[in-house]
Amino acid sequence: MIKKLAIIGVGLIGGSLALALKKAGLVEQVTGYSRSAAARDEALALGIIDNAADSLKEAVADADMVFVAVPMGAMQTVFEQMAPHLKSQAIVTDAGSAKHQVVEAARRALGDKFDRFVPGHPIAGTEKSGPSAAFAELYQQHRVVLTPVAETDKNALEQVRQMWQQAGADVFDMEVEHHDVVLAATSHLPHVLAFNLVGMLSKRDDCDEVLRYAAGGFRDFSRIASSDAVMWRDICLGNRHAILELLEQYRRGLDQIEQAIRQDDGDYLIDIFARAKRARDTRFADPSLKDNSEV
């Protein structure tokens, strides 16, 4: 049982965790803080939080568990402002999608309280944002990655693990660097591609007609281009090295496809398309595979 949970960022991710733990009866009190007073008021009105704090100091005072769910560009500032007001045994965890940047920000800001920081990343979400988008079932059958480092207190790690399990998530551990490479490939790069494709089509004179006749596959893929722009800007900049490497690999593959089309090389196209189909059909056919999309 968490006596006081502080949610920093009361939108979809933070709000959904609060609702999940409330629904399970595993938290006594939830205090929420957001820079937006309107967001705080909305979260309070929706029953996501029990108290709306006017400052980070007020939000984390006497909190047993602090969950930071803000854009990655704001993480270090949040850590710095909350650090002096955390009680000695408070546990801090986060939802950042690029763990190296978050871990280093926490290391700099939290000082001797860094060992009570448990880096985490719930791989769940929708294309919607804000308190009204939150729902208690968001983390059901989704994975949460924890990326503890050498200094991470083992008891704090286990408490965060139990919190996410109680919210319905499948929790596993991963090294920080490996996490950032894996998520760049499976989440960050697809978002960049979707944003770019939809942005490109939006500049066409016949954009309305093109989108009117878009097939289901395009709608499924392009849906992630509805995601929050600030959040994804911060993710791209925070995980730039892994994303840039993957973009280069993708660009080389795209160049080869372009060359095959120009040269009427149907054999190459069949080979690459068939290999992709086999990989997709084989690896995604596992009935135990969980939906790990971030949107």
PyMOL commands that set and color helices and strands:
alter all, ss='L'
color gray80, all
select helices_A, chain A and resi 12-23+37-45+56-60+72-85+99-116+131-133+154-166+176-202+207-212+216-226+229-238+240-262+266-283
alter helices_A, ss='H'
color red, helices_A
select strands_A, chain A and resi 2-8+27-33+51-52+65-68+91-94+117-118+120-122+143-146+170-173
alter strands_A, ss='S'
color yellow, strands_A
deselect
rebuild
show_as cartoon
